[in-house]
Amino acid sequence: MESKNIDILLCHKCNNAIPHGNQYFSINKTLEFRSYNEEEKEEEIEVIEANDVINLCKTCGSYFNIEVLDTILKYLPIPGQENRN
C-alpha cells in the first residue's frame, strides 16, 4: 500500500495537530472577483486565490472573538496609511 504525503494541520496557538474530520477555526486571505449574473439575478463571487493566515483548533478558536479581530485589524498596516492610529 502506498503512503500518501498528507500535510498535518497544526493549531497556530497550541501547536496541536488538527486531524481530518475535526472542526477548526480559520482566518484566510482571499483574492476574489465579484460580479452580478443578470440571467440568474444574483451576485457571484469567484475566489482567485486563498491562503490560510491563522488556523486554530476548536478549543483555542472558541476563545477568539470578534473584538480581538477588530483590535488586530485596527493596527494592521495599510499602504499609504502608515501613521493611522
C-alpha positions in Angstrom: 0.0 0.0 0.0 1.3 3.4 -0.9 1.8 6.0 1.7 0.4 9.4 0.8 2.2 12.6 1.9 -0.5 14.5 3.7 0.2 17.8 5.4 -0.7 17.9 9.0 -2.7 21.0 10.0 -1.4 22.5 13.3 -3.1 25.0 15.6 -1.2 28.2 15.5 -1.9 28.8 19.2 -1.3 25.5 21.0 0.6 23.7 18.1 -1.6 20.6 18.5 -2.5 18.6 15.3 -5.9 19.1 13.9 -6.8 15.7 12.4 -9.0 15.3 9.3 -12.7 15.1 10.3 -12.4 17.7 13.1 -13.8 21.2 13.2 -11.4 24.1 13.4 -11.4 27.9 13.1 -9.6 29.5 10.1 -8.8 33.1 9.1 -8.0 33.3 5.4 -6.7 35.9 3.0 -8.7 35.6 -0.3 -8.5 37.5 -3.6 -12.0 37.5 -5.0 -13.8 38.7 -8.1 -17.3 39.9 -7.5 -19.9 40.2 -10.3 -23.6 40.1 -10.9 -25.2 37.4 -13.0 -28.0 39.1 -14.9 -29.5 35.8 -16.1 -29.7 34.3 -12.6 -30.3 37.7 -10.9 -27.8 37.0 -8.2 -24.3 38.1 -7.1 -21.4 35.7 -7.9 -18.1 35.6 -6.2 -15.1 33.8 -7.8 -12.2 33.0 -5.5 -9.0 33.7 -7.4 -6.5 32.9 -4.6 -6.9 31.8 -1.0 -4.3 31.4 1.7 -4.6 30.4 5.4 -3.5 33.1 7.8 -4.4 31.5 11.1 -5.7 28.0 11.9 -7.0 27.4 15.4 -8.2 24.1 16.9 -11.8 24.2 18.2 -10.6 24.8 21.8 -8.3 27.7 21.0 -10.6 29.2 18.5 -13.5 29.2 20.9 -11.6 31.9 22.9 -11.1 34.0 19.8 -13.8 36.7 19.4 -14.7 39.5 17.1 -13.4 42.1 19.5 -9.9 40.6 19.2 -10.1 40.6 15.4 -11.3 44.2 15.4 -8.2 45.1 17.5 -5.9 43.3 15.2 -7.4 45.0 12.1 -7.1 48.4 13.7 -3.3 48.1 13.8 -2.9 46.3 10.5 -0.7 48.5 8.3 -2.3 49.7 5.1 -0.1 51.2 2.4 -0.3 54.9 2.4 -1.8 55.0 5.9 1.3 54.0 7.9 0.5 56.7 10.6 -3.0 55.5 11.2 -3.9 55.0 14.9 
